[in-house]
Amino acid sequence: MSMRACYRRWLWAFFFGFLLFAAAQPVGVLLSFPDELRVFPGQEVAFDSGPFFTLVPLPPARAADGDVLEEPLSQYEVELRLLGWLPLQRALVRVVPETSVIPGGQAVGILLSSQGLVVVRTAPVLLADGSHRWPAEEAGVRAGDIIVEAGGEPVSHPLELEQVVQSYGRQGRELPLLIRRGDKEVRVVVRPQLARDPERNRMRHMLGVYVKDPAAGVGTLTFWDPVSGRYGALGHMVAQGGEAPTLSDGLIVPALIHGINPSGRGRPGEKVGVFEPGEAMGTIEKNTPVGIFGKLMRPPEAVADPVPIALSHEIKEGKAEILTVLDGKHVEAFEVEVLAVHRQSRPGGKGLVIRVSDPRLIARTNGIVQGMSGSPILQDGKLIGAVTHVFINDPLRGYGVLAEWMAYEAGLGVADSAVPAKGLVIGGIFPVPGEALVGGAPLWIG
């Protein structure tokens, strides 16, 4: 090949390489442009639009001079334009109130109900003639129901229900049950069936339900508001039998951690805890994909001063810390690293990817364990999220939920609340106003 041909090929390669390099920046801007952004009043948010794009606020938000927005707003739209005139994408900017909370870290026990027995699942019973029946399911009992009364008597322990079932079964009578299902009370009638108990290998009267007391497990308190007493915990939903029970009658109680089973590859560890006797700490009013929420009746001792809730665009990759309990009731801070931030436009439990980096925590737990769900994550003096999941094959890493989603669910800030915004300046900044849950068997509770 001649020198001229080689020179030509080199020039073409350089030319195409330059085109790819030049195109990479605009493509990166388009991919990183959000659908929605939440900001505080008066906050400026940097967005590198590069030399090819401009950000333009849309009417009626845009002022006459095109640079300053004078009208108070609670939300508005901005448009990303190529070379100042070709519209490409739009983003909704919501102005939300600034919120400060007291970070938690305390271990709490979760009670699905203050009374009654939780139906884990319904099951068939084996009759003497070899056939199967589903007495409870046929009567309308569902997984997640809470049996409050049996035969007109309150029940709070499986043995109490067992005694009533045997009594009604021997008499050949139908057993009336009072069930709490969500925020409703449902009455059903079940006829106990004489069937073979596979665990005891004998015949006895059975309903075809697996029940347990309402103690769901141990998790972590994430934050609370010192003024209203409203709190957030766990960072993920309480799920039971594949269902998400409504916990309108649920409670959180203090818990003591008296042991740690470390995590291993393919096996998440756990905190070993017990519920502390005494009065309940708070009520459970909401069970959501981003945690449980309610009101504290007696707040725990604060381990830190109030801190602001961070919005997603304020979080950065790098050092952070979590607050959690490994022994007794003592809340400790441990170093972690934020590996990735997913700037979600709707609530979800995987807004952060974190990695445990503190040698003290690694020595005790070998990473993230069940019971850490809800452990607050702090960065630069702000609450950025809570631990929710552990990576099964790498327990040093896990997911976290964004703190702002938990704050909204707790009622401490609303994504589209009407906060007046004034004096928005357009320039090189965004136009803004002046995989397994970390839970415990069988309910996968943090």
C-alpha positions in Angstrom: 0.0 0.0 0.0 1.4 3.4 -1.0 2.2 6.1 1.5 -0.6 8.3 0.0 -3.2 5.6 0.5 -2.1 5.1 4.1 -2.3 8.8 4.7 -5.8 8.9 3.2 -7.0 6.1 5.5 -5.5 7.8 8.5 -7.3 11.0 7.7 -10.6 9.2 7.2 -10.2 7.4 10.5 -9.4 10.6 12.2 -12.4 12.3 10.6 -14.9 9.6 11.7 -13.3 9.5 15.2 -13.8 13.2 15.5 -17.5 12.9 14.4 -18.1 10.1 17.0 -16.4 12.2 19.7 -18.4 15.3 18.7 -21.7 13.3 18.7 -21.0 11.7 22.1 -21.6 14.8 24.1 -25.1 15.7 22.6 -26.2 12.0 23.0 -25.0 12.1 26.6 -27.0 15.2 27.3 -30.2 13.7 25.8 -29.8 10.5 27.8 -29.2 12.3 31.1 -32.0 14.8 30.6 -34.6 14.0 33.3 -38.4 13.7 32.8 -39.0 15.3 36.1 -36.9 17.2 38.7 -37.8 18.3 42.2 -36.2 21.4 43.6 -36.3 23.5 46.7 -37.4 27.2 46.6 -34.4 29.3 45.5 -32.3 26.3 44.7 -30.0 26.2 41.6 -29.3 22.8 39.9 -26.3 22.5 37.6 -27.0 20.8 34.2 -24.2 20.6 31.7 -26.1 21.3 28.4 -22.9 21.9 26.4 -22.6 24.3 23.4 -25.3 22.6 21.3 -28.3 22.9 23.7 -30.2 25.6 25.6 -32.8 25.3 28.3 -36.0 27.4 27.8 -38.8 27.8 30.4 -42.2 27.3 28.7 -45.2 29.8 29.0 -46.8 30.8 31.2 -43.8 30.5 33.3 -41.5 32.5 31.0 -41.2 36.2 31.8 -41.3 38.9 29.2 -37.5 39.4 29.1 -37.0 35.6 28.7 -34.5 35.4 31.5 -36.3 35.9 34.8 -39.5 34.3 36.0 -41.4 36.6 38.2 -44.7 34.8 38.9 -44.9 32.5 41.9 -45.0 28.9 40.8 -45.3 25.4 42.3 -44.3 23.6 39.1 -43.4 24.5 35.5 -41.8 23.0 32.4 -38.5 23.6 30.7 -37.6 22.6 27.2 -34.3 21.3 25.9 -33.6 22.9 22.4 -30.9 22.1 19.9 -29.1 25.2 18.7 -31.6 27.4 20.5 -34.6 26.6 18.3 -35.3 22.9 17.7 -37.2 21.4 20.7 -36.1 17.9 21.7 -37.2 17.1 25.3 -39.2 18.6 28.1 -38.9 18.2 31.9 -41.4 19.0 34.6 -39.8 20.9 37.5 -41.7 20.6 40.8 -41.0 23.0 43.7 -41.2 21.1 47.0 -40.8 22.3 50.6 -37.5 21.8 52.5 -37.9 19.2 55.2 -35.7 18.3 58.1 -36.0 15.1 60.2 -34.2 13.3 63.0 -32.3 10.4 61.6 -33.0 7.1 63.3 -31.0 3.8 63.3 -32.8 2.3 66.3 -33.9 -1.4 66.0 -37.7 -1.8 66.0 -40.0 -4.8 66.1 -42.9 -4.8 63.7 -46.3 -6.2 64.9 -48.7 -6.7 62.0 -51.6 -6.3 64.4 -52.2 -5.3 68.0 -54.4 -8.4 68.3 -55.4 -11.5 66.4 -53.6 -14.1 64.3 -52.2 -13.5 60.8 -53.2 -16.0 58.0 -49.9 -17.0 56.3 -51.7 -19.1 53.7 -54.6 -21.5 53.2 -54.0 -25.2 52.5 -56.0 -28.3 51.7 -56.8 -30.9 54.3 -56.7 -34.7 53.7 -59.9 -36.4 54.7 -60.3 -40.0 55.9 -61.6 -41.1 52.5 -58.5 -39.8 50.7 -60.1 -36.7 49.2 -59.0 -33.1 49.8 -61.0 -30.1 51.0 -60.1 -26.4 51.4 -62.5 -25.5 54.2 -61.0 -22.0 55.1 -60.5 -21.0 51.4 -64.0 -22.2 50.5 -65.4 -20.0 53.3 -63.6 -17.0 51.9 -60.5 -16.8 54.1 -57.4 -15.3 52.4 -53.7 -15.0 53.0 -53.0 -11.8 54.8 -56.3 -11.8 56.8 -56.1 -11.3 60.5 -58.4 -13.6 62.6 -59.5 -11.4 65.5 -62.2 -13.7 67.0 -63.1 -17.4 66.7 -66.5 -18.5 68.0 -67.0 -15.1 69.5 -63.8 -15.2 71.6 -60.7 -13.1 70.9 -57.6 -15.1 69.8 -54.0 -13.9 70.1 -52.1 -17.2 70.0 -52.3 -20.2 67.7 -53.1 -22.6 70.6 -56.2 -20.5 71.5 -57.5 -20.9 67.9 -56.7 -24.7 68.0 -58.8 -25.2 71.1 -61.8 -23.5 69.6 -61.5 -25.4 66.3 -61.3 -28.8 68.2 -64.3 -27.9 70.3 -66.5 -26.8 67.4 -65.3 -29.8 65.3 -66.2 -32.4 68.0 -69.7 -30.8 68.2 -70.1 -30.8 64.4 -70.7 -27.1 64.4 -69.7 -24.4 62.0 -67.1 -22.0 63.4 -67.8 -18.2 63.0 -64.7 -16.1 62.5 -64.2 -12.3 62.7 -61.5 -11.3 60.3 -59.8 -7.9 59.7 -59.0 -7.5 56.0 -57.4 -4.1 55.4 -59.5 -1.5 57.0 -62.7 -3.7 56.9 -64.1 -6.4 59.2 -65.3 -9.5 57.5 -67.4 -12.3 59.1 -67.1 -15.8 57.7 -68.2 -19.3 58.8 -65.9 -22.3 58.4 -66.8 -26.0 59.2 -63.8 -27.7 60.8 -63.0 -31.0 58.9 -61.8 -34.2 60.5 -58.5 -34.7 58.6 -55.1 -36.2 59.0 -52.5 -33.9 60.4 -49.3 -34.7 58.5 -47.1 -33.1 61.3 -48.6 -35.2 64.1 -49.7 -38.2 62.0 -53.1 -38.4 63.5 -56.7 -37.3 62.8 -57.9 -34.0 64.2 -60.3 -31.2 63.2 -58.7 -28.7 60.9 -59.6 -25.4 59.1 -56.8 -25.6 56.4 -54.9 -22.4 57.4 -51.4 -21.7 58.5 -51.5 -18.8 61.1 -48.9 -17.1 63.2 -48.8 -14.4 65.8 -48.6 -10.8 64.6 -44.8 -10.4 65.3 -43.4 -9.8 61.8 -39.7 -9.3 62.6 -37.0 -6.7 63.4 -36.2 -3.7 61.2 -34.8 -0.2 61.6 -36.3 3.2 62.2 -35.2 5.6 59.4 -36.4 9.0 60.7 -39.0 10.9 62.5 -40.3 14.5 62.5 -39.9 16.1 65.9 -42.9 18.3 65.4 -45.6 16.0 64.1 -44.1 12.7 65.4 -44.5 11.1 62.0 -41.9 8.5 61.1 -40.6 6.3 58.3 -39.0 2.8 58.7 -37.9 -0.3 56.8 -37.6 1.3 53.4 -39.6 -1.5 51.8 -43.0 -3.1 52.0 -44.0 -5.6 54.6 -45.0 -8.6 52.5 -46.6 -11.8 53.8 -47.5 -14.8 51.8 -46.9 -12.9 48.6 -49.4 -10.3 49.8 -49.1 -6.8 51.2 -51.3 -6.6 54.3 -52.7 -3.3 55.4 -51.3 -2.6 58.8 -53.8 -0.1 60.0 -53.8 -1.9 63.4 -50.1 -2.6 63.4 -47.5 -1.3 65.9 -43.8 -0.8 66.1 -42.1 -1.6 69.4 -38.5 -1.2 70.7 -36.2 -4.2 69.9 -32.9 -5.4 71.4 -30.2 -6.9 69.1 -28.4 -9.7 70.9 -26.6 -11.4 68.1 -25.5 -11.2 64.4 -25.4 -14.1 61.9 -23.0 -12.8 59.2 -23.8 -12.8 55.5 -22.0 -15.0 53.0 -22.1 -15.4 49.2 -25.6 -16.7 48.3 -26.8 -16.4 51.9 -27.8 -13.1 53.5 -27.1 -12.9 57.2 -29.4 -11.5 59.9 -29.7 -9.5 63.1 -31.0 -11.7 66.0 -33.3 -9.6 68.1 -36.1 -9.7 70.6 -39.0 -7.3 71.2 -38.5 -5.3 74.3 -41.5 -5.6 76.7 -43.4 -2.5 77.5 -45.5 0.1 75.6 -45.5 0.3 71.9 -43.3 2.9 70.2 -45.7 3.9 67.4 -48.6 3.0 65.2 -48.4 1.7 61.6 -50.8 3.5 59.3 -49.3 2.8 55.9 -47.5 -0.2 54.3 -46.0 0.9 51.0 -43.2 -0.1 48.5 -40.9 2.4 50.2 -41.5 1.6 53.8 -44.0 1.6 56.7 -45.2 4.9 58.1 -47.2 6.1 61.1 -46.9 8.2 64.2 -44.7 7.8 67.2 -46.3 7.6 70.6 -43.0 7.8 72.4 -39.9 8.7 70.3 -36.6 7.0 71.1 -33.6 9.0 72.3 -32.3 11.0 69.4 -28.7 10.1 68.3 -28.3 13.1 66.1 -29.7 16.6 65.5 -32.3 17.1 62.7 -30.9 17.0 59.2 -32.4 18.0 55.8 -33.9 15.5 53.4 -31.8 15.4 50.3 -33.3 15.5 46.8 -32.0 13.0 44.3 -29.9 15.6 42.3 -28.1 16.5 45.5 -26.7 13.0 46.0 -23.3 12.1 44.6 -21.2 9.0 44.2 -18.7 8.7 47.0 -18.5 8.4 50.8 -21.5 8.2 53.0 -22.5 6.5 56.3 -25.3 4.4 57.7 -26.7 4.4 61.2 -27.7 1.0 62.7 -27.7 -1.2 65.8 -25.4 -4.3 66.1 -25.6 -4.7 69.8 -28.4 -4.0 72.3 -29.9 -0.6 71.6 -26.6 1.2 70.7 -26.8 3.1 67.4 -23.5 3.3 65.6 -22.3 5.0 62.4 -20.5 3.0 59.7 -18.9 4.1 56.5 -20.4 3.1 53.1 -19.8 4.2 49.6 -22.6 5.3 47.2 -21.8 3.5 43.9 -24.7 4.8 41.8 -27.7 7.2 42.0 -30.9 6.4 40.0 -32.8 9.6 39.6 -36.3 8.1 39.6 -39.4 10.0 38.6 -41.7 7.7 40.7 -41.2 5.9 44.0 -39.1 2.8 44.1 -36.8 0.9 46.5 -33.7 0.9 44.3 -32.7 4.5 43.9 -29.2 4.0 45.3 -26.5 1.4 45.0 -24.3 1.3 48.1 -21.2 -0.7 49.2 -20.2 -1.4 52.8 -16.6 -0.1 53.2 -16.2 0.2 57.0 -13.9 -2.6 58.3 -15.6 -2.7 61.6 -19.0 -3.5 60.0 -17.4 -6.0 57.6 -15.8 -7.8 60.5 -19.1 -8.1 62.4 -21.6 -8.7 59.6 -19.6 -9.3 56.4 -21.8 -6.7 54.7 -25.5 -6.0 54.7 -27.7 -8.3 56.7 -31.4 -8.8 57.3 -32.5 -6.4 60.0 -30.7 -3.4 58.4 -33.7 -2.5 56.4 -34.5 1.1 57.1 -31.0 2.0 58.3 -30.6 5.7 57.4 -27.9 6.7 54.9 -26.3 10.1 55.4 -24.1 12.2 53.2 -22.8 15.7 53.6 -25.1 16.3 56.6 -28.2 15.2 54.8 -30.5 12.2 54.8 -30.2 10.7 51.4 -31.9 7.3 51.8 -32.3 4.0 53.7 -30.9 0.5 53.2 -33.4 -1.9 51.6 -31.9 -4.8 49.7 -28.7 -6.9 49.7 -27.0 -8.4 46.7 -27.3 -12.1 47.3 -23.9 -12.9 45.6 -22.1 -9.9 47.0 -23.4 -9.0 50.5 -21.0 -6.0 50.7 -23.3 -4.3 48.2 -27.0 -3.5 48.2 -29.8 -1.1 47.3 -31.3 1.9 49.1 -34.5 3.8 48.7 -34.3 7.6 48.2 -35.1 9.5 51.4 -37.4 12.0 49.5 -39.8 9.2 48.6 -40.0 8.1 52.2 -40.6 11.8 53.3 -43.5 12.1 50.9 -45.1 8.9 52.0 -44.7 10.0 55.7 -46.7 13.2 54.8 -43.7 15.5 55.5 -43.5 16.8 51.9 -45.6 16.4 48.8 -44.1 16.1 45.4 -46.5 18.6 43.8 -47.2 20.7 46.9 -47.8 24.4 46.1 -44.6 26.1 47.2 -44.3 29.5 45.7 -41.3 29.8 43.4 -40.0 33.2 42.3 -37.1 34.7 40.4 -35.9 31.8 38.3 -32.8 32.6 36.3 -32.1 30.9 33.0 -28.5 30.4 32.1 -26.0 27.5 32.4 -28.1 26.0 35.1 -31.5 24.3 35.2 -34.1 27.0 35.7 -35.0 26.6 39.3 -36.7 28.8 41.9 -34.8 31.7 44.0 -32.5 -7.8 45.0 -33.5 -9.9 48.0 -35.1 -7.5 50.6 -33.0 -7.1 53.7 -35.8 -8.8 55.6 -36.3 -11.7 57.9 -38.1 -15.0 57.3 -40.9 -15.7 56.9 -42.1 -12.2 56.1 -39.0 -10.7 54.6 -39.0 -7.8 57.1 -35.8 -5.9 57.5 
